[in-house]
Amino acid sequence: MASQHHDIDIAETHEKSGHVSSSAAIDGNVVNKGNNLHLPVSEKLQPTWRSYIWDSLDKSFIKFLDQVNVSSAFVSGMKEDLNLQGNQLNYLITSWTVGYVIGQIPSNMVITRVRPSIWIPTCEVIWSVLTIIMAKCTNVNQMYAIRFLVGLAESAFYPGMQYLLGSWYRKDELGKRSCILQASSFIGAMFSGYLMAATYNLGGVNGYKGWQWLFIIDTVISLPIAIAGFFILPDTPEITRAWWLSYNDKAIAKRRMELENRGNREPYSRAKLRKIFTGWHIYVLVFLYVLYNNNGNYGGQPGFQLWLKSEGYGVREVNLYPTIALAIAVVFALIFGWTSDSLFRGARWPPVILAGTANIVINVSLAVWDIPLGWKWACYMLGGLPNGLGAVILAWGTEICGSDNEERAFVVAAMNSMGSAIQAWLPLLIWKQVDAPRYFKGFLTMVFIAVALNSTALLTRFLQRREERRRERDSDRSESESNG
């Protein structure tokens, strides 16, 4: 530990004196981006043109590839082959969601004690193997059990990766990186549709149906990526042993988080848990994310696909056309991340208000239903727009809870977990398969949720600013007392 602090001091000395060593020169781009190691914590670091350019790609591609494949398989022959009836597709989706909800908070508590580079890839390997087992299921009860276990294994990934991003990136960088992570999720969902369209023609090869080949190929793609995670994930700056980071890289990463006032790892204690559960962070942020996560019918519910099927489109079109909505979600996820980091100077609430307002218009239109065909297509296509908000809201939660490492991990997991928990039962009430494709209750509910989302975003901003002003007053008081 002492040698690491010494390394930071060397870097600071070289930078101040104008003499840059060879090791410091390696990190010149980092320093020049406004991350000068000798700046006081209170000083605002100004972004440069480099911070407006995408320079990182973190992927949750395989998680969503293996998450949404059941909907693609359902409309591509699995329904008939397994004799699925009534709302059994909803129950399949809910089985996954229940496992996902149960695992998230325990997993993010584990990740503050166990190296992420071990925990996350291990869970990825497990769900990859379970995915290929789904190809051998012969009845819906087997599928329920496997989907639950897949959800349990996948629960480690998204909140865990958001925790990792918050351990490495600053406020003017975090929104972009979080949204790139989420955008790759949408790409995974898109790719599942493309794969199903392609593998449908493999039906009969080696005795497997087209939907079974989808699960097999998903595993072939996912497993090597999962294994690579053991060697690529960097853990957190204070414990990283990543082979691709120099000693000076690690020292600079630690100092950057000190400038952001990000807390280091500490043991969980009663006092810490009491602090978490008596503050406003966990309640308001969880409610905000619950509203976002249930503000659309694209969370595994194939509303667009079922409408297309009711209109007489074939398997290929039913799988391909909805990927346009996901492509739009990718674009807006990147736009939300870039603008919240740069144009809005780290403010997360403007994209939330924008997307919430758009979703009100979209869902009012679909609730009316008897609208021009072109506008109905536009509403389904633009329905993916609000999906890009998730990473922005999680980045917001990371920043608000940033000074306490364990609170940050716990609250981020609670946000995602509770959002999924509501999603486990709400679709059974408002997105009933037997109501497809009209879904009047579903679209109307989305309107009310979007209004609540906008209101809660404004409340969160008010509470955050009040907390920041209180900290500034306490800091000024402490400084005046020390000077006096």
N, C-alpha and C positions, 0 to 999 in steps of 0.2 A: 504493500500500500504506500509505504514511504517513497519507494522508487517511482511510483506512478506520479505522486505529487511533485517529485523532483523533475520528472519529464515535463510536466506542465510548466514548472517554473523556468526551465530551459527555453521552452517555446515562447513564453512570455518575454523573457529577457532578450532573445534574438529579435522578436518582433519590435520591441520598444527601441532597441538600439539601431535597428535598420539592417542588422546582419542576419541573414537567414541561412541556417544550416541546411545541409542536403536533405535531412529528414524533414525539416520544417518546410522546405520547398515543395515536398510532395503534397503538403496540405495547403499550398498557397491559395487554391481555389476556394477552400473552405473559409480561410481567413478573410479573403477579399470579398466574400459574399456578405460580410457584415457580422461575422461571428468572432471578432477579435477577442482573444483570450484575456487581454488585460482590461477590458471594459468592465466597469462596475455593474452589479446585477440590476441596479435601478435604471440604468441608461437604456433608452429605446434604441434598438438596432434597426437601421434603415435598410430596406431591401434594395438590391441592385437589379439590373435587367436580367441577370441570370436566374433570379428567383421566379421570374415569370415564365420560365421555360420548363417543360416536363423533363425531369432528369432521374426518375425512379420508376420502376415497374414492379410492384409486389402483387403476387397472384393468389387469388382464391378460386381459380378456374376449376380445379378438380372437385372442390367441395360442391359447387353448384351443378357441375356436370353430373355428379352422383346423386344430388338431391332431387333434381327435377325430372330425372329420367323416367320415373314412374308415370308421370302425366303423359309424356310422349308415348310410352309403351301402351298406356291405357287406350289411347285413341288409334293405336296401330295394331290392334289384334289381341292384346292381353285381356281386354274385357270379355271377348267372346271365348277365348281359350280357357280362361279360369272361371268362366260363368259368373262374372261380377254383376251384382244386382243393386238396384236402388242407390243408396248413398255410400256404397262400399269404397268408391274412389275417395270420397271425403274421409272415410275412416282410415284408409291407407296413408293419406297425407297427415292425418292427426296422429297416427302411430309414430311416424317419424318425428313430429313436432313434440310429442310427449317425451321421447328420449332426449331430444335436443334441449328441452326446457330443464329437465332434471339434471343434466350434466354440466351446464354452463358455469354456475357459481362455484361448485366444488372444483371444477377444472381450473378456473382462474385463481382460486386459492392455492391449488397445487402448483400452478405455474410460477408463483412467487417463491416457492420453496425448491422446486425441481427445475433443472435446466430446460427452457423452452425447446432447445434443439434436440432434446430427447423425448419430451412429452408429446409435442405436437406431431412429429413424424410417426411416432408409435401409433397414435390414434388414427393417422392417415392410412397407415398400412392395414389396420384393423378394418376400417370401413371399405377400403378397396377390395379386400378379400370377401367381405360380406356382400358386396355388390355382385360379384360373380356367382355367389350362392343363390341370389334371387333368380338367376336364369334357370335353376333347377326346381323352383317352387312349382307345386302342382295344384295348390289350392290357396284360397285367400287367407286362411289362418296362418299358414307358413309365411306368407308375405307380410302379414301384420307383425309377426315376431321379428323378422329380419329387418323390416323398416324401422322398428323401434330401436334395435341395436345399432343400425346405421346412424340414426339420429343421435344416439348416445355418444358414439365415437366422434361424429362431426361436431359435437358441442364444444370440443376443445379448440376448434380452429379459429372461427371468426372473432370471438371476444379475445382469444389469446393473441391473435395477430394485431388486433387493435391496441392491446396492451403493449405489445412489442413496438409498434410504431410510435406510441406515446413515450416510449423509453429512449428514442433516438432522435426525434424530430421536433423542431421548434414551432412556435405558434404560426409563423409565416410560411411554414412548410407542411404542417401536419394535415391540413385540409386536403391538399393535393394528393398526398400519399394515401390517406384514408380513402379518398374517392377513386384513386387508381385501383386500390385493393377491391373496392366494391364493383368498379366497372368490370374487372376481370371475372367477378361473379356472374354478371349479366352475360358476358361473353361465353362463360361455361353453360349457362342456360340456353343461349342461342345455339351453341355447338351441339347440345343434346338434340335439338330439333333437326339440325342438319344431319347428324348421325342417324337419327331414326329414319329420315327420308332416304338415306343411302343404304342403311342396313335392312330396310324393309325388303329390298330385292334379294337379300341373302336367305330369305325364308325357304326352308327345306334343305339347305346345305348342312351336311352332317347331322341331319335330323332335328335341327333347331329352327324355331320360328324367328321371324324378323325381330320381334320385340326381345327375344332371348339373346340374340346377337348384340343388341344394344347394350345389355348389361355386361356381356363378355368383353366387348370392345372398350367400354368405360373402364373396366379394370385394367386392361392392357395399357391404357393411357395413364391411369391414375397411379398405379403401383410404382413405376420408375420415378415419378415425380416425388412420391412420398418418401422413397428411400433416399433420394438426393437431399431431402430436407435435413437428414442427420448431419450432412457435411456442409450445408449452406447457411442455415439459420444462425444468426450471430448471438443469441441470448440477449442480455441487456448490457449496457456499457460497463457497469461495475464488475461483471463476472464473465464477460465475453472471452472466448478463446478462439474466435474465428480466424482461420488460417489466412484469409484474404484481407485482413486488416493489419496494418503495421502497429507497432507499439505506440507511435505518436498519434495514429488515427484513434486509437482507443482512449488516449489521454485527452485529446480534443473532444471526443464524443462525451466523455464524462464532464468536462468543463462546460460544454454547451448546455447540458442538462442542469448544471448548477446555475447558469445564467437564467434559465427558465424557471428556476425554483422547483424543479421536479424532485420529489423525495426519493431517497434510497430505500432499499429493502429493510424492513424491520419485522420483528415477530408479531404475529397476531396476539392481541391481549383483550381482556375484558374492557379496558379503558378505550382501546381503539375501536372495538365493536360498538361501544356505547356512543362514541363520537360519531360514528357512521350513522347510527340509527336515530340520533337525536338532532341531526342537522337537516337542512332542507334539501341538500344535494340529491340524496338517494330517492326521495319521494317525487320531487318535481322533475328530475331528469328521467326517472323511470316512466312517469306518466307521459312526458313528452315523447319518449321513444315508443311507448305503447300506441300512442295516437298515430305516429308515423307508420309503424309496422303494420297497422291494420287499416291504413288509409288507401286501400286499393284492392282489387280482386286478382292481383297477379302473384300473390304469395303462394304459388303452387296450385291455385285454383284456375283451371283451364277455361275461363269464361269466354275468351276470344276464340279458342279452339272449338268449343262446343257450339258457339254461334256459327262459325264457319261450317261445321259439320251439319248443322240444321239447315244451312243454305245449300247443301248438296255438294260441297267441295270434297275432293278426294283426299286420301291419306297424305300425299306429298304436299298439297297446298295447306292442309290443316296443320302440318308440322312446320312449314316454312314461313308462312305469312306472319304468325305471331312473333317471329324473330325480329321483324322490323320494329315492333314496339320495344323489344329488348335493346336493339341497336340505338334507338332514340334514348333509352334509359342510360346507355353507356355515354352518349354524347353529353347529356345533361348532368350526369355524375361528374364528368370532367369539368364541365362549365361551372358547376356549383363549387367544386373544390378549388379551381383556379381563382374564381371571383372572390370567394370568401377569404382566401389567403392574401390576395393582392388588392383588387379594386375596393373591397370592403375592409381591408387592413385587419384581417383576423376576426371580423364580426361574422358570426354564424347565423344570426337570425334573419337577415334579408333573403337568402335563398329559401329558407323555410316558408316565409310569408309568400314568396313568389309561387312556389310549387303548391302550397296549400290553396291559394286562390285559383290557380289553374285547375286543380282537382275538383274544386266546387263547380266550376263551369262544365267540366267533362262529365261529372256524375249527375248533375242536374239534367244534362242533355240525354244521357243514357236512361235515366229514370223516366223521362218523357217517352222515350223509345220510338215513337212515330215521328222521326226526324228524317231529313234528306239522307239518302244512302251514303253520299260522299262525306257528309258530316259525321255519320255513324262510324265510318271507316276511320276518319280522323280522330274521333274520340278514343277508339280502341288503340290506335297507333300511339296517341299522345298519353294514353293511360300509364305508360311506363315512365313519364316525366317525374312524378313524385318519388319514384323508387331510388333516384340518385341522392336523396336527402340523408339516407341512413348513416353514411360515413361522416357527413358534416355534423350530424347531431352527436355521434359518438366522439368525434374530435372535440366538440364543444364540451362534452362531459369529461373527457380526458384533461382538458385545460382547467376546468372549474375545480376538479379534484386533484390537480397535478402535484400539489405540495405534499401529498400523502400517498406513497406508493401502493399500500395495501387498499386504501379507500378507492384509489383509481381502478385497480384491478377488480375489486368487488363491485363497484357501482357500474362500470362498463359491462361486466357480465350480467348484473341484475337488469340493466336496461335491455340488453338483447334477450335475456331469458324471459322476462315478464312480457316483452313484446310478442315473443313466440308463444308464451303460455295463453295469452288471450286469443292468439291465432289458432290455438288448438281446438277451441270450442266455438268461437264466433262464426267461422265459416259454416259450421253445421246448422246454424240458425238462419244466416242471411245469404249464403251461397249454396243452397241445397241443389244437388244435381237434378232433382226432379223439377226445379223451377227454371232450369236452363231453357233457352238462352235469355229469357226476359229479365230475371233477377231484379224485380222492382225494389224489394226490401233491401237487397244488397247495395244498389246504387244510392238509394235514399239515405241509408246508414252512412255511406261514405261522405255524403254532403255534410252531415252533422259532425262527423269525426274531423273533417278538414277545417271546419269553423273552430272546433276545440283546439286543433293543432296550432292554428295561427294565434289564438288567445294565449295558449300555454307558452309559445315561443316568446311572446312579448313579456309574459310574467317572468320567465327564466332570465331574460336580459335585464329586467328591473332588479331582480334579486342579485344577479351577478355584479351589476354596477354598484349596488348598495354595499356588497361585501368588499369590493375593491376600494371604495371610498373609506370604509372602516379600517382596512389594512393600511391605507396611506396615512390616515390620522394616527393610528397606533405607531407607525414607523416614524412619523414626524415627532410624536411625543417622546418616543424613546431616544431619538437623535438629540432633541433639545435637552432632555434630562442628562444625557451623557456629556453634552457640551457645557451644561450649566454646573 
